[in-house]
Amino acid sequence: MLEVFRSVHELGNDRVWLLVSLASAAVGGLLIYVAIGEKNATLASLIEISYPFFVALFAWIFFRETHFNLATIAGGLLILGGVLTVFVVNRG
């Protein structure tokens, strides 16, 4: 446990970013639970399961990094296709 505190201390000014990331993850988790309570679990899970697409998009926008190949593009299309399918079925 002491190593964890030592590692956090070594972050220096980046401790602020650690706190920001922890706070945003906590708020995101809380909002998922609120969404499940306010709407239905299916709709909330559709939003939650589409996050890899947005992670890849933001990595490209902010860092100009792309890790796209045929397999990742096919996987992303399958995820978005599944989200779309469940969304359309639940609307009708």
C-alpha positions as CSV (number, residue, x, y, z in Angstrom):
1,M,0.0,0.0,0.0
2,L,2.9,2.3,0.7
3,E,4.0,2.0,-3.0
4,V,0.7,3.4,-4.1
5,F,1.2,6.6,-2.0
6,R,4.8,6.8,-3.2
7,S,3.6,6.5,-6.8
8,V,1.0,9.2,-6.4
9,H,3.5,11.5,-4.7
10,E,5.9,11.0,-7.7
11,L,3.2,12.3,-10.1
12,G,3.9,15.9,-9.0
13,N,1.7,18.4,-10.8
14,D,-0.1,15.5,-12.6
15,R,-1.9,14.7,-9.4
16,V,-4.5,17.2,-10.5
17,W,-5.2,15.2,-13.7
18,L,-5.4,12.0,-11.5
19,L,-8.1,13.7,-9.4
20,V,-9.9,14.9,-12.5
21,S,-10.0,11.5,-14.0
22,L,-11.1,9.9,-10.8
23,A,-13.9,12.4,-10.4
24,S,-15.1,12.1,-14.0
25,A,-15.1,8.3,-13.7
26,A,-17.2,8.6,-10.5
27,V,-19.6,11.0,-12.1
28,G,-19.9,8.8,-15.2
29,G,-20.7,5.8,-13.1
30,L,-23.3,7.7,-11.1
31,L,-24.9,9.0,-14.2
32,I,-25.2,5.5,-15.6
33,Y,-27.1,4.5,-12.4
34,V,-29.3,7.6,-12.7
35,A,-30.0,6.8,-16.3
36,I,-31.0,3.2,-15.5
37,G,-33.4,4.6,-12.8
38,E,-34.9,7.3,-14.9
39,K,-35.3,5.4,-18.2
40,N,-34.8,1.7,-18.7
41,A,-31.8,-0.5,-18.4
42,T,-31.8,-1.4,-22.1
43,L,-31.5,2.2,-23.2
44,A,-28.8,3.1,-20.6
45,S,-26.8,0.0,-21.5
46,L,-26.9,1.0,-25.2
47,I,-25.3,4.3,-24.4
48,E,-22.8,2.7,-22.1
49,I,-21.7,0.0,-24.5
50,S,-21.0,2.5,-27.3
51,Y,-18.2,4.2,-25.3
52,P,-15.4,2.4,-27.2
53,F,-16.5,4.2,-30.4
54,F,-16.2,7.5,-28.6
55,V,-12.9,6.7,-27.0
56,A,-11.4,5.9,-30.4
57,L,-13.0,9.1,-31.9
58,F,-11.6,11.3,-29.1
59,A,-8.2,9.7,-29.3
60,W,-8.1,10.6,-33.0
61,I,-9.4,14.1,-32.4
62,F,-7.2,15.0,-29.4
63,F,-4.0,13.0,-30.0
64,R,-4.2,12.2,-33.7
65,E,-3.7,8.5,-32.9
66,T,-5.4,5.8,-34.9
67,H,-5.4,2.2,-34.1
68,F,-7.9,1.3,-36.8
69,N,-7.5,-1.9,-38.8
70,L,-10.0,-4.1,-40.5
71,A,-10.8,-6.0,-37.2
72,T,-11.3,-2.9,-35.1
73,I,-13.5,-1.3,-37.7
74,A,-15.6,-4.5,-38.1
75,G,-15.9,-4.7,-34.3
76,G,-17.0,-1.1,-34.0
77,L,-19.6,-1.6,-36.8
78,L,-20.9,-4.7,-35.0
79,I,-21.2,-2.7,-31.7
80,L,-23.0,0.2,-33.4
81,G,-25.2,-2.2,-35.4
82,G,-26.2,-4.0,-32.2
83,V,-27.0,-0.7,-30.5
84,L,-29.1,0.4,-33.4
85,T,-30.9,-2.9,-33.6
86,V,-31.9,-2.9,-29.9
87,F,-32.9,0.8,-30.1
88,V,-35.1,0.2,-33.1
89,V,-36.8,-2.9,-31.6
90,N,-37.5,-1.1,-28.3
91,R,-39.0,1.9,-30.0
92,G,-41.6,-0.2,-31.9
